[in-house]
Amino acid sequence: TTLFRSWSYSVKGVRKLPYRLPELLASPDALVFITEGEKDADALAALGLVATCNAGGAGKWGADHAQFLAGRAVVVLPDSDEAGANHAAVVRRSLRNIAQSVTVISLPDLPEKGDVTDWLAAGGTAQVLQELAQQATVQAAPQAQAQAKEGKRNQADLVVE
């Protein structure tokens, strides 16, 4: 006899959790890198960095994922394509009033459709990535404060809308 008569591929009603959640929770003060996919998050974790993503790739990020990043410093590393830019804007917007800070970094010399794994394969390092994140966060802080005072929406917010 067959124990199961049917199989459902639906995840309807299933709570969505960030990838590598145990590592994320175990390092509450660490900078968190958000990538577009598991392969990229794993590549960063192999370098000792805290990295996460959502299942399903670009366009699948939601409030369920964002809630785990409350009070965290976050760096979004989009793939080098339109879907990556849109995904980064959605992630950034979802974290705007939740995270301590959210910075989006377009990695230098990344080919079209390239990702952080490609960047690492071309010679990128954890140290350089952390330096890029620090520089981008410092540069973004005055701009973010000025926009908040003026009530202006940033480009990422406009793209999402």
HELIX and SHEET records of a PDB file:
HELIX    1   1 LEU A   21  ALA A   26  1                                   6    
HELIX    2   2 GLU A   38  ALA A   45  1                                   8    
HELIX    3   3 ALA A   63  ALA A   66  1                                   4    
HELIX    4   4 GLN A   67  LEU A   69  5                                   3    
HELIX    5   5 GLU A   82  LEU A   95  1                                  14    
HELIX    6   6 VAL A  116  ALA A  121  1                                   6    
HELIX    7   7 ALA A  126  GLU A  150  1                                  25    
HELIX    8   8 GLN A  155  VAL A  160  1                                   6    
SHEET    1   A 4 VAL A  50  THR A  52  0                                        
SHEET    2   A 4 VAL A  32  ILE A  34  1                                        
SHEET    3   A 4 ALA A  73  VAL A  76  1                                        
SHEET    4   A 4 SER A 101  VAL A 104  1                                        
END                                                                             
